[in-house]
Amino acid sequence: MIERKREDEFVVVSNGMLGYGFREESLRDAVEAGVDLIACDAGSSDPGPYYLGTGKPFVGDAMILRDLRLLVKAGADAGVPLVIGSAGGAGGDGQVDHLLMLLGRVMEELGLDRKVAVLRSELDRGTVREAVEEGRVRLFETGAALTVEDVDAAAHIVAQIGPESYFRALAEAPDILVVGRAWDVSNIAALPLMQGRDRGLALHMGKILECGSLASRPTGGGDLILGRLRDDHFIVEPPHPDQACTEASVSAHTFYEKSDPVMLAGPGGSVDLRRTLFEQIDPRRVRVSGSAFREAERYTVKLEGARLAGHRALTVGGARDPAFIRSIDAIQEAVREKIRETQAGFIDPSQYSITFHRYGLDGVMGAWEPNRQAAHEVGILIDVVAETPEIAEAVCGLARSTILHVPFEGRRATAGNIAFPFSPAEIPAGPVYEFNIYHLMEIDEPESFGRLEWLQ
Amino acid sequence: MAAVKTLGEVAEVVRSKNAGPFIVTFDILFETEEVFEAVRAAGLLSRQAVCGLYGVSDNELLGFDFYPFARAVKFSLRRPVGSGGPRDADVYGAQQHAPLLDLAVLP
C-alpha cells in the first residue's frame, strides 16, 4: 500500500532502464497514490562504445515497446509528464529518432495524441572542435587531453546534459519529454528544480532513484522506485510490496558506479553528502536529509565520443596439455613472431592487434590477477582487431593454425596443441569501437543547451 | 583462539563496477557498524593490501577510504584499457572484485 501523495511533496516514480521490464502493478499503485512525474532512464555507457559508435540500440524493440506502452498510458492517466533520458541507449540523434518511431507506434496503438518535446544532445564535430580550440574542454578520466584529431575521428559525440537544460522544454508543459544523452539524475531532478525545490536534495534523490529498484532489497528483479521530495528531506520507497528500502540499501546505492561517494559531481557542481543522514522511518522507507549542493565555478557537461577502432575476428579453443599451459606465455610470443615473419611485406603488424584471453589463468583480470596458478585446462580466446575485416580474418586464421602447431618446451603431442570446438574456427565479429572522448566541456548557458523540437 | 576471517566471510557486499568507461570502482559494504569498525581497527584492509592484491602502485590506487555513514570501504582503479574497446576483458568491470574475497581482514 503506497501512502497518498501529500500536498507539500513532489513525488517521482522512476524506472531504471527502459525495456528491462518492471511490475505493472507497481506503476499502477504509484500512479493511484499520486505522482508528479514519471521518469525513465533509457541508456548508459556501460554496455560499451559500440552503441554510441554505430547508433544501434542495446535493448530490443519488443522490450522497449512493452515498457513504453505502460509508461505512456500511466502518464496520460495521471496527467503528469513522462521524461525519458538517454533515449535509444547512447542518446545520439539516430537513437533518439528510433525511440520516437517506437513512441509514435505506441501513441497510435493507444489512440493517444500527446504533446511531445524532444531535446537532442548530439553535438556536431565543429562545435566540439571550437570548444577544444578555445580551451573550454577539460581533461577528465581518459588521462589525455582532448585533441582536434580525436574530435574528427569520433563517429558520434554526445553531451550528458544537466537538468537546467530541460527547463525550457518543461516550461511549456509537454506530456512527454524525450532527451538525448543525459546525466541520469536530470530526468528525475529537472522538474522539481524548476519548481524551486532544494538543489542538493533533488539531485541526491535523482541519483538514488535513477537505477530503479537497485536501491531497495532484495535487488535482482528490476522494478520501479518512488521518491517523495519535501522541504528538508526526501523519502525513498519501493512500490513493490515484497521489497524494502533500508538505510544500508539506500546509502549503498549512493556509492554505486561513482568513484567519489561523498561529493557526487555533476553538471554545475556537486552534491556534498558529508552531512547526509539516512534514517529508517518504517520497515520499507528511508528518509534522507542534509545533502547540500556546492556550485562549481564553471558549468560543465560530460562529453562522450566513440571512434572506430577496427574490425574483429575471433577464435576460441582450449588447452589441456600441462606442458602447453606452463609455456603459454612463450607460445603466444612465438605465434606473434611467426605471423610477423611469414607476413613480412604483406601484412604489417601496425595493421592489427592480437589479444589472447586465457580463461583459467588470467582471462578475467589480466594484469590485475594476483593468482597466477593455472587451472588444469585453459580456454584461449584469440581476439584480432585489424584495419579491415579481411586482415582480421587472415591474421586470426594464421594465429589459429600457428598456435595449433607451434613447438614448445616439453612437447610430447606433436599433432596439435589446441582443441577447437568449431569448424570453421574463426568468427568474423564486425566493427569494434572505443571511447575516445570522455571529457568535460564548459558551457555558458545551460538553459539553452541542446536542441529543442516539438513533435506534432 | 579465533580463526582469521576473510573479507568474503565478514562483508555483506564486495563488488566492482565501471564508474564511467575508464575507471573501475570497488565497494565493500558491511552489515553492522560493529564489523565495519572491527575491520577498520584491525588495519589489514589497507591501501598497501589492495595495491599488493592488484599489483598496482600507491599512486594508481584512487580514493581508498572508510565511509562510516554507509559502513563501507571504497576505492577505484584506472582501467588498463577503456571499457569495450580493443583488448578489454570485462566491459562492465563487474568481475574484478574476486581477489578481495580472500583477503584476511580480522586477525
Chai-1 contact restraints between the chains, C-beta under 6 A:
chainA,res_idxA,chainB,res_idxB,connection_type,confidence,min_distance_angstrom,max_distance_angstrom,comment,restraint_id
A,S45,B,P21,contact,1.0,0.0,6.0,A-B,restraint_1
A,D46,B,N18,contact,1.0,0.0,6.0,A-B,restraint_2
A,D46,B,Y92,contact,1.0,0.0,6.0,A-B,restraint_3
A,G48,B,S83,contact,1.0,0.0,6.0,A-B,restraint_4
A,G48,B,G84,contact,1.0,0.0,6.0,A-B,restraint_5
A,G48,B,V91,contact,1.0,0.0,6.0,A-B,restraint_6
A,P49,B,G84,contact,1.0,0.0,6.0,A-B,restraint_7
A,E141,B,G20,contact,1.0,0.0,6.0,A-B,restraint_8
A,E141,B,F22,contact,1.0,0.0,6.0,A-B,restraint_9
A,E141,B,I23,contact,1.0,0.0,6.0,A-B,restraint_10
A,T142,B,F22,contact,1.0,0.0,6.0,A-B,restraint_11
A,S251,B,A70,contact,1.0,0.0,6.0,A-B,restraint_12
A,A252,B,L29,contact,1.0,0.0,6.0,A-B,restraint_13
A,A252,B,A70,contact,1.0,0.0,6.0,A-B,restraint_14
A,F255,B,D27,contact,1.0,0.0,6.0,A-B,restraint_15
A,E257,B,K17,contact,1.0,0.0,6.0,A-B,restraint_16
A,E257,B,A19,contact,1.0,0.0,6.0,A-B,restraint_17
A,K258,B,A19,contact,1.0,0.0,6.0,A-B,restraint_18
A,S259,B,A19,contact,1.0,0.0,6.0,A-B,restraint_19
A,S259,B,I23,contact,1.0,0.0,6.0,A-B,restraint_20
A,S259,B,T25,contact,1.0,0.0,6.0,A-B,restraint_21
A,S259,B,S76,contact,1.0,0.0,6.0,A-B,restraint_22
A,P261,B,K74,contact,1.0,0.0,6.0,A-B,restraint_23
A,A309,B,G85,contact,1.0,0.0,6.0,A-B,restraint_24
A,A309,B,P86,contact,1.0,0.0,6.0,A-B,restraint_25
A,S353,B,P86,contact,1.0,0.0,6.0,A-B,restraint_26
A,T355,B,R87,contact,1.0,0.0,6.0,A-B,restraint_27
A,H357,B,A89,contact,1.0,0.0,6.0,A-B,restraint_28
A,V364,B,Q95,contact,1.0,0.0,6.0,A-B,restraint_29
A,G366,B,A89,contact,1.0,0.0,6.0,A-B,restraint_30
A,W368,B,Y54,contact,1.0,0.0,6.0,A-B,restraint_31
A,P370,B,L53,contact,1.0,0.0,6.0,A-B,restraint_32
A,P370,B,P99,contact,1.0,0.0,6.0,A-B,restraint_33
A,V385,B,P86,contact,1.0,0.0,6.0,A-B,restraint_34
A,V432,B,P86,contact,1.0,0.0,6.0,A-B,restraint_35
A,E434,B,G82,contact,1.0,0.0,6.0,A-B,restraint_36
A,E434,B,G85,contact,1.0,0.0,6.0,A-B,restraint_37
A,F435,B,P21,contact,1.0,0.0,6.0,A-B,restraint_38
A,F435,B,G82,contact,1.0,0.0,6.0,A-B,restraint_39
A,Y438,B,P21,contact,1.0,0.0,6.0,A-B,restraint_40
